[in-house]
Structure formats: structure tokens, C-alpha cells
């Protein structure tokens, strides 16, 4: 293999390039500049975001990588998504960002100058543009040149090769304090971000409608769960960047597995489907919604009893959301309803108060996880934030979060009556904290039994 082939990302089965072909490929190309007014959607917001980060680390060099491509198999890479902190600071969200790095250079007594180190568009004078499988324009599409990238972002851009000459600094991929700051700065969403999240929710609602319409075909397929996954994922790719996380299409006892993403099961019309899915917008904000649906279109009496307990828990959790409330209050409200219901049914052999005590928590055998989390660029957003700014903090206007209580009654759990075993139910909605409470962003999807049955019936008949 030649020196050029080692430098380029070529394949072992690529055809050789003759000198004549190389010369021919290097000439006769028209200029194709990006339109002069092209800007990234969040470019009007990113300067203030970088200023807030700058104020946290005066005089320190800050390094925020977009991330690198990861091999899926041999010479096929996973689809690339830039790191959320990089996207938040630069507004750059595309698949053309692997390897790029934002550096915030100390400037003046306390400020920073931002510099983007990028892999620019392949020049037509070399052979990368038509031979490199990872970065060549003819293989993966056009990237902006340095001047175009600067206009798009409002940030000074330099070639990625210059990154290696810089002194060390705080690197967000390895520095815990910087990673924490980048999470905490994103906790409160501005109006533009809330709008992007609402767009993600709206597309997700449409995706859930697609799934219900796909039920007749899916019920006939040997892997009906996967058919439904495909129906939702088609909508996610058509309307946005894709899904914000792997779609969970869990029927029957599979719904007792919190993150069931194998989605390889058949569908039984006598059982329930737990669908947990979210569209991610092109700006990388994601929805996160769950509905538990009767595959026949109608809940059985036992399914209805279980569902209405979870719905009552979610109603209590939503009612607890308001500025000044503890983040944990809504979870406590959800779990009290669940514990009281389980005690009333005799599933818990102790009182709800005893089960909810810190030295007990026995109800958690049937609920397993927390009742919600922050939502934004990541489905579990701001995960590196300190407990004092997140889990142990109070809610403020601009927080966006999920409320998602669930019951997971394992098929082999001998503490349960037979008719309850093998049933999983979760109801999850996205909400934004407002000045006087919380707004249900996903209210277009029905939550109550009658609403779900009517909604499913109208879609299946249409």
C-alpha cells in the first residue's frame, strides 16, 4: 500500500488510481460556495453561552471536543453525533463534526477568545475528496471550508492540524470540573430551547400515531415489536436527526425490562405494549415519551386497574411541579400513590408509610427506578451536574423534565398474584416549569384509559 493510502482512509478492496486518473480528478471543478447567509440555528445564542462558561474558569484554557468516530464493524463507523456540550457552545450539530474541537483561549484579565479547530472541506488539488472513505467529500458529503465555518458560527476557525501545537488545558472529555460546569450551565432552558423541545415532542406524538396505525401489520409479523420500532424510527429520521435514544417497543413481559431495546418479540393482542420513544431534532434536542397501550385497542379489567394506579401516580407527580418545589417532590408524590395502591391490593404486606420509610423502600421491588429526570440535548440531560444543583435542588422556571412512574411486575415474582405477573406499565410525559406551575408539553397524546382507547380506535379505523 502506498504512503498516500496509509494516510487516507481507504479500503483493502479499493481500485488503484493511476497517475492519469489522479491528474484528471484534480482539474475541472466549478466553485460551489455555501450561500452567504448560511448560519447555524443557535448562533445568536452561543456567544452568551460561552461567556457564561468563561466566567467559571477565568484565565484557563478550555477544550471541548466534538468527539471521534467509532468503528461499528471493520471500516464501517457508527453514525456520528457531536457531544452535547460542543453542540451547545458552537451550535454545530451535524455528522460532519467528528474530530473538531472548540478551544477557549484565555484573553484579557478574565475573558476568553473562542477558536474552532476544524477539518475543513477537502481541496480538489489532492485526492482526499474522492478517495477517503471517512472524510472525503464524495464519500460522506461536503464540509464547510474555514471561512464558511467562521461565517456560519461567528467563531474564528483554524485548521485541525494546528491543535497539536497548543499547550494543555482543561479538556471536557477528561476534566470532571469542566464537565460538571457544562452540565449545570444547561439546566435551565431558554425560550428557543423550549421551542426545540416542543418541536421534538410534536414529532414524537406523530410517531406514536404511526405506531398505532402500524399495529395490524405488526400483529401479523413474527417480530412485531421490531416492526413498531421501525414505524417510529422512520418518523424520527424523516422529521429530525433520528431518535434521541434507542426505541423501546416492549410487549407483554418484555415491558418489565426497563431498557428493552432488543425488540424482537411477537405481539399478542391480549397483552400491553410499552412504547418509550423520542424524536431528536436536527438541533439535537430530544423528546422522551412513554405510553402503555392495549394491543387489542381495549384494556382488560386487570390491565385497567394497574394502568389507573400508575396514572394516578403520574397525576400526583405532575401536580407537585412548581417553582420552589424540591426536584425530588414529584417522585415522592408518585411513589406514595403507588405504595398505597400496592398496600391496598395486599401486594405489600406492610403499610404504605412503612414501605416508604428510608430504611425500608420495599415498594421499589415493583417500581425499580426514579420517576423522572431532566431533559434537553441529552435524554438524561445534565447528568454531570452536582446533586446540589439537580437532585437536591429546587425547580425553577425553565427546567424541562419528565414524569414517568411505572409498575414492573416480573413474570417470575412469587410475591404477586398470578394475574398481575408479567405486566409492565409506564406513563411518561415531558413538562416545562413555568412561573406558576408546569406546562404539559406532550398533552396531545391521551393519558387516561378512555382517551387512549378512543384515540387508538380512531387511528385503527382511519
C-alpha atoms as one frame of an Amber mdcrd trajectory, in Angstrom:
protein
   0.000   0.000   0.000   1.343   3.444  -0.871   2.128   6.215   1.618  -0.963
   8.084   0.422  -3.163   5.037   1.014  -1.853   4.759   4.586  -2.662   8.428
   5.224  -6.071   8.190   3.629  -8.910   6.080   4.977  -9.136   3.671   2.072
 -10.352   0.098   1.802  -8.355  -3.039   1.015 -10.602  -3.624  -1.990 -10.322
  -0.092  -3.450  -9.203   0.099  -7.038  -5.741   1.582  -7.715  -5.553   5.153
  -9.018  -3.296   5.777 -11.985  -1.307   8.981 -12.386  -3.515   9.883 -15.343
  -6.703   9.402 -13.343  -5.264  11.371 -10.410  -4.464  14.297 -12.685  -7.884
  14.124 -14.318  -9.669  14.082 -10.940  -7.735  17.159  -9.798  -8.986  19.510
 -12.510 -12.173  20.910 -13.986 -14.258  21.572 -10.868 -16.570  24.584 -10.527
 -16.672  26.663  -7.356 -19.604  25.676  -5.079 -19.590  28.101  -2.137 -22.222
  27.918   0.588 -24.849  30.694   0.434 -23.511  33.846   2.077 -26.221  33.997
   4.743 -25.867  30.421   5.993 -25.824  30.353   9.805 -26.234  27.585  12.352
 -29.639  27.852  14.048 -28.335  28.665  17.540 -25.549  31.070  16.501 -27.398
  34.017  18.077 -27.331  32.219  21.449 -23.906  30.596  21.588 -21.827  33.731
  22.411 -23.702  34.225  25.686 -23.345  30.530  26.496 -19.581  30.714  26.011
 -19.424  33.869  28.138 -21.131  32.043  30.997 -18.606  29.220  30.751 -15.750
  31.718  30.518 -16.817  33.337  33.785 -16.486  29.997  35.570 -12.848  29.458
  34.530 -11.017  32.792  34.256  -7.516  32.532  32.847  -7.756  28.830  31.948
  -7.606  27.227  28.519 -10.822  25.248  27.948 -11.044  22.408  25.430 -14.402
  20.982  24.331 -14.135  18.214  21.705 -16.956  17.203  19.382 -15.838  13.576
  19.745 -14.423  10.995  17.384 -15.915   8.457  15.018 -16.257   4.978  16.494
 -15.938   1.806  14.449 -19.054  -0.324  14.258 -17.503  -3.117  12.186 -14.270
  -3.170  10.190 -14.371   0.008   8.081 -17.981   0.976   8.903 -18.405   3.649
  11.575 -21.349   4.335  13.813 -23.412   7.326  12.758 -21.790  10.389  14.341
 -23.454  12.752  16.785 -21.351  15.524  18.345 -21.035  15.783  22.110 -23.876
  17.802  23.615 -21.599  20.344  25.295 -19.819  21.042  21.998 -23.165  21.423
  20.213 -24.474  23.761  22.935 -21.415  26.021  22.764 -20.998  26.120  18.981
 -24.432  25.369  17.526 -22.802  22.750  15.273 -24.810  19.526  15.311 -24.094
  17.706  12.049 -22.418  14.462  11.092 -19.528  16.476   9.607 -18.137  17.352
  13.058 -16.016  14.318  14.107 -12.591  15.293  15.389 -13.399  19.004  15.626
 -12.587  20.865  18.837 -13.648  24.140  20.417 -10.833  25.836  22.323 -11.498
  28.829  24.559  -8.217  30.707  24.877  -7.701  32.994  27.899  -7.908  36.593
  26.705  -7.624  39.719  28.832  -7.984  39.748  32.603 -10.901  37.304  32.786
 -12.317  36.548  29.332 -11.718  34.043  26.553 -11.446  34.039  22.782 -13.120
  31.073  21.143 -11.375  29.211  18.326 -12.807  26.272  16.412 -10.268  23.758
  15.180 -11.922  22.022  12.224 -11.269  19.581   9.462 -12.196  21.839   6.522
 -13.515  20.864   3.141 -11.193  18.621   1.128  -9.322  20.650  -1.504  -9.742
  19.434  -5.079  -5.973  19.628  -5.561  -5.418  16.453  -3.547  -7.053  13.050
  -3.527  -8.833  13.017  -0.156 -12.067  14.365  -1.645 -12.636  11.283  -3.797
 -10.559   8.550  -2.086 -11.003   8.954   1.688 -13.897   6.820   2.918 -14.172
   8.624   6.274 -13.736  12.254   5.330 -13.774  12.504   1.534 -16.481  14.761
   0.140 -17.533  12.223  -2.467 -17.934   9.592   0.269 -19.616  11.447   3.152
 -20.663  14.837   1.785 -19.446  18.408   1.789 -17.919  20.156   4.801 -17.556
  23.938   5.014 -14.163  25.492   4.486 -12.653  27.574   7.282 -14.078  30.861
   6.044 -17.547  29.378   5.626 -17.439  27.774   9.065 -16.481  31.097  10.598
 -19.436  32.826   8.947 -21.813  30.061   9.988 -20.815  30.096  13.659 -19.416
  33.550  14.335 -16.308  31.844  15.748 -12.738  32.138  14.444 -11.840  28.874
  12.706  -8.446  27.234  12.273  -7.315  24.002  10.651  -7.451  20.983  12.931
  -3.738  20.357  12.328  -2.956  23.392  14.493  -4.465  21.812  17.569  -1.379
  19.732  18.266   0.786  22.794  18.900  -1.358  24.145  21.746  -0.367  23.909
  25.398  -2.533  21.640  27.572  -5.725  22.882  29.163  -8.892  21.667  30.794
 -10.405  19.062  28.471 -14.137  18.442  28.890 -13.703  14.799  27.895 -11.427
  14.188  30.903 -11.818  17.096  33.339 -14.618  16.397  35.834 -14.948  20.005
  36.996 -15.349  21.329  33.455 -17.807  18.550  32.551 -19.840  19.385  35.645
 -19.934  23.083  34.776 -21.078  22.310  31.244 -23.938  20.208  32.630 -25.002
  22.788  35.177 -24.996  25.655  32.691 -27.555  23.732  30.595 -30.006  23.031
  33.409 -32.278  25.998  32.658 -33.615  26.174  29.105 -34.276  29.461  27.328
 -37.309  30.087  25.129 -35.516  28.911  21.979 -34.537  25.621  23.606 -38.051
  25.064  24.919 -39.276  25.635  21.364 -36.891  22.995  20.053 -38.029  20.555
  22.722 -41.652  21.238  21.854 -40.845  20.505  18.209 -39.284  17.201  19.278
 -42.389  16.387  21.313 -44.728  17.247  18.438 -42.876  14.963  16.031 -42.855
  12.235  18.687 -46.632  12.469  19.019 -46.888  11.897  15.260 -44.535   8.923
  15.602 -46.797   7.368  18.236 -49.720   7.767  15.848 -47.674   5.983  13.174
 -47.083   3.091  15.570 -50.775   2.642  16.293 -51.559   2.686  12.564 -48.885
   0.017  12.078 -50.390  -2.350  14.669 -52.421  -4.543  12.278 -49.306  -5.379
  10.227 -47.137  -5.720  13.317 -49.535  -8.158  14.978 -49.092 -10.475  11.995
 -45.296 -10.294  11.993 -43.083 -12.744  13.888 -41.126  -9.842  15.332 -43.911
  -7.330  15.716 -42.012  -5.288  18.302 -39.354  -4.582  15.710 -41.965  -3.635
  13.119 -43.291  -0.982  15.538 -39.771   0.206  16.315 -39.260   0.701  12.595
 -42.519   2.620  12.234 -41.462   5.112  14.901 -37.868   5.362  13.743 -38.989
   6.182  10.211 -40.808   9.236  11.537 -37.800  10.217  13.635 -35.447  10.136
  10.659 -37.942  11.848   8.357 -38.650  14.755  10.713 -35.411  15.115  12.681
 -31.934  13.761  13.236 -33.332  10.414  14.328 -34.241   9.008  17.712 -32.844
  10.581  20.870 -32.223   7.103  22.290 -32.915   3.514  21.265 -36.649   2.982
  20.936 -38.230   0.649  23.494 -41.083  -1.372  21.984 -41.795  -3.861  24.744
 -44.839  -6.107  24.722 -46.041  -8.435  27.442 -43.394  -9.387  29.992 -40.718
  -7.578  27.978 -42.164  -4.374  29.441 -40.769  -5.449  32.815 -37.265  -4.861
  31.416 -36.653  -1.141  31.852 -34.489  -0.679  28.771 -35.795  -3.397  26.468
 -34.281  -2.487  23.096 -33.946  -5.958  21.560 -37.493  -5.502  20.288 -37.520
  -8.990  18.814 -40.771 -10.306  20.244 -44.077 -11.193  18.663 -47.205  -9.282
  19.677 -50.144 -10.859  21.490 -53.386  -8.858  21.213 -54.302  -9.815  24.783
 -51.211  -8.026  26.125 -49.969  -4.468  26.534 -47.295  -2.611  24.586 -44.938
  -0.262  26.421 -43.595   2.213  23.864 -40.855   4.559  25.091 -39.544   6.717
  22.249 -38.406  10.210  21.365 -37.577  12.140  18.209 -34.335  14.125  18.276
 -34.465  17.358  16.273 -31.762  18.431  13.837 -30.570  20.731  16.641 -30.218
  17.601  18.845 -32.957  18.307  21.402 -34.924  15.174  22.223 -38.355  14.260
  23.482 -38.894  11.320  25.839 -42.446   9.958  25.992 -43.889   6.628  27.077
 -47.351   5.229  26.598 -48.599   1.788  27.559 -51.197   0.660  25.043 -53.545
  -2.334  24.830 -52.613  -4.220  21.684 -56.266  -5.113  21.171 -57.263  -1.464
  21.458 -59.117  -2.080  24.745 -57.782  -2.575  28.285 -58.857  -5.704  30.153
 -60.216  -5.147  33.704 -56.897  -6.124  35.311 -54.863  -4.032  32.856 -57.152
  -1.083  33.532 -56.708  -1.463  37.302 -52.922  -1.453  37.004 -52.870   1.354
  34.464 -55.082   3.637  36.533 -52.827   3.212  39.561 -49.822   4.376  37.507
 -51.867   7.208  36.007 -52.902   8.338  39.483 -49.240   8.332  40.478 -48.302
  10.423  37.460 -51.133  12.876  38.143 -49.824  13.325  41.689 -46.283  13.833
  40.421 -47.336  16.439  37.858 -49.358  18.292  40.495 -46.197  18.612  42.601
 -44.281  20.504  39.896 -43.852  24.222  40.523 -41.048  26.729  41.037 -39.550
  26.362  44.506 -40.556  22.726  44.928 -37.787  20.232  45.572 -36.772  18.249
  42.492 -37.462  15.086  44.488 -41.005  16.129  45.481 -42.666  14.816  42.337
 -41.011  11.417  42.715 -42.170  11.200  46.335 -45.703  12.110  45.285 -45.695
   9.420  42.580 -44.363   6.733  44.894 -46.845   7.445  47.674 -49.723   6.706
  45.297 -48.015   3.527  44.076 -47.221   2.325  47.609 -50.745   2.997  48.822
 -52.196   1.095  45.870 -49.913  -1.881  46.354 -50.750  -1.962  50.063 -54.489
  -1.764  49.360 -54.191  -4.709  46.960 -52.290  -6.755  49.547 -49.165  -6.940
  47.366 -47.272  -5.087  50.093 -47.696  -6.862  53.415 -46.870  -3.657  55.280
 -48.465  -0.216  55.258 -47.596   2.368  52.626 -45.925   4.522  55.296 -43.731
   1.617  56.359 -42.848   0.800  52.756 -41.943   4.430  52.026 -39.639   4.759
  55.042 -35.980   5.322  54.156 -34.926   2.168  55.992 -37.468   0.112  54.031
 -38.306   1.086  50.437 -39.877  -2.321  49.837 -42.271  -0.875  47.250 -39.263
  -0.382  44.959 -39.313  -4.097  44.112 -42.222  -3.159  41.827 -41.159   0.340
  40.663 -37.382  -0.114  40.255 -36.290   3.397  39.255 -36.767   7.123  39.713
 -39.902   8.829  38.416 -38.201  11.316  36.102 -35.172  13.281  35.001 -34.050
  16.463  33.284 -34.485  16.597  29.508 -32.727  18.562  26.773 -29.838  17.848
  24.429 -29.471  14.507  26.195 -32.389  12.304  27.114 -30.965  12.163  30.660
 -29.799  15.742  30.462 -27.187  17.486  32.592 -26.136  14.173  34.131 -22.773
  15.501  35.366 -24.386  18.243  37.470 -23.760  18.104  41.203 -26.582  16.815
  43.400 -26.933  20.250  44.990 -27.796  21.800  41.627 -30.016  18.963  40.394
 -31.309  16.111  42.566 -31.207  18.088  45.809 -32.072  21.455  44.278 -35.395
  23.212  43.771 -37.245  23.572  40.497 -37.017  26.854  38.594 -38.772  28.337
  35.605 -37.064  26.905  32.519 -36.366  23.425  33.843 -37.629  20.760  31.432
 -38.140  17.292  32.859 -40.031  14.042  32.546 -42.519  12.487  34.956 -42.570
   8.722  34.406 -43.769   6.472  37.231 -44.040   2.797  36.421 -45.018  -0.621
  37.675 -42.847  -3.574  36.651 -44.402  -6.825  37.818 -41.923  -9.528  36.867
 -43.263 -12.777  35.366 -41.436 -14.899  37.965 -42.298 -12.807  41.046 -43.986
 -15.141  43.535 -44.986 -12.238  45.792 -47.594 -11.313  43.168 -50.897 -12.948
  42.299 -50.727 -14.809  39.008 -52.973 -12.371  37.151 -50.567  -9.468  37.809
 -47.333 -11.173  36.831 -45.576 -10.307  33.605 -47.060  -6.808  33.225 -45.083
  -3.593  32.829 -46.691  -0.153  32.737 -45.012   3.229  32.399 -46.582   6.585
  31.569 -44.091   9.337  30.740 -44.622  12.932  29.750 -42.434  15.980  29.174
 -43.053  19.191  31.103 -41.513  22.646  31.373 -41.580  24.547  34.651 -43.352
  27.891  34.247 -43.679  30.921  36.541 -46.688  29.423  38.315 -46.501  25.659
  37.776 -45.697  23.386  34.842 -46.865  23.081  31.249 -47.530  19.629  29.847
 -45.669  19.648  26.538 -46.892  16.200  25.460 -50.563  16.720  26.215 -51.535
  15.953  22.605 -51.174  12.261  23.469 -54.030  10.999  25.673 -53.098   9.570
  29.055 -56.335   8.213  30.551 -57.915   4.867  29.693 -60.927   6.238  27.827
 -58.793   8.709  25.894 -56.292   6.053  24.825 -58.988   3.627  23.686 -60.781
   6.336  21.718 -57.513   7.611  20.187 -56.407   4.128  19.167 -59.824   3.348
  17.741 -59.842   6.443  15.559 -56.379   5.679  14.164 -57.093   1.999  13.541
 -60.350   2.784  11.769 -58.835   5.564   9.651
